[in-house]
Amino acid sequence: MRNSLAGLVDVCCVLVFVAIGRASHDEAAGLAGFASTAWPFLAGLGAGWGAMRAWRRPERVWPVGAGVWVSTVAVGMALRAVAGQGTAVAFVIVASVFLGAALLGWRVGARLVAARKVSAGV
C-alpha cells in the first residue's frame, strides 16, 4: 500500500470520528469548531506515525497500527486536557473504541485483501 494512501486513510478515520462526535452532540458545524476538536487527534496521529515509522509498513496491524492507535488517543487526550477541552472517562472510552476499530480495522481489511490475492495467485 502506498504510504500517502495509508496516511490519508488514517486522517480520514480521525476526521470521521470528529464529524460523528460533533454531530451527535449537536455542536456547531463551523470549520473552526471542527478544527478545534480535530487538531489534538491529528497531532496524536502524526506523533504515532513518527514514533512507529509507519511510512515503512503502514498496513501492518502490529505493531504499527496498534502504536498509531494508542498514540492518537493518548496524545490527543493529553493535548485536549492542556487546551482545556473535555476528557471525560466516557469520551476517552468512546474515542478509544472508535479509533481502535477504525485505525486497526482498515489495516485488518487490507491484510485480508492482500492474503486473498496471494491465495488466488493474483
VENFEN-V912644 format. One record per backbone hydrogen bond with DSSP energy under -1.0 kcal/mol. NH is the residue of the N-H (numbers start at 0). CO is the residue of the C=O. If there is no record, write none. Layout:
# VENFEN-V912644
nh/co
NH/CO
NH/CO
This chain:
# VENFEN-V912644
nh/co
5/1
6/2
7/3
8/4
9/5
10/6
11/7
12/8
13/9
14/10
15/11
16/12
17/13
18/14
19/15
20/16
21/17
22/18
23/19
25/22
26/21
33/29
34/30
35/31
36/32
37/33
38/34
41/37
42/38
43/39
44/40
45/41
46/42
47/43
48/44
49/45
50/46
51/47
53/48
55/52
59/56
64/59
65/60
66/62
67/63
68/64
69/65
70/66
71/67
72/68
73/69
74/70
75/71
76/72
77/73
78/74
79/75
80/76
81/77
82/78
83/80
84/79
91/87
92/88
93/89
94/90
95/91
96/92
97/93
98/94
99/95
100/96
101/97
102/98
103/99
104/100
105/101
107/103
108/104
109/105
110/106
111/107
112/108
113/109
114/110
115/111
116/112
117/113
118/114
119/115
121/116
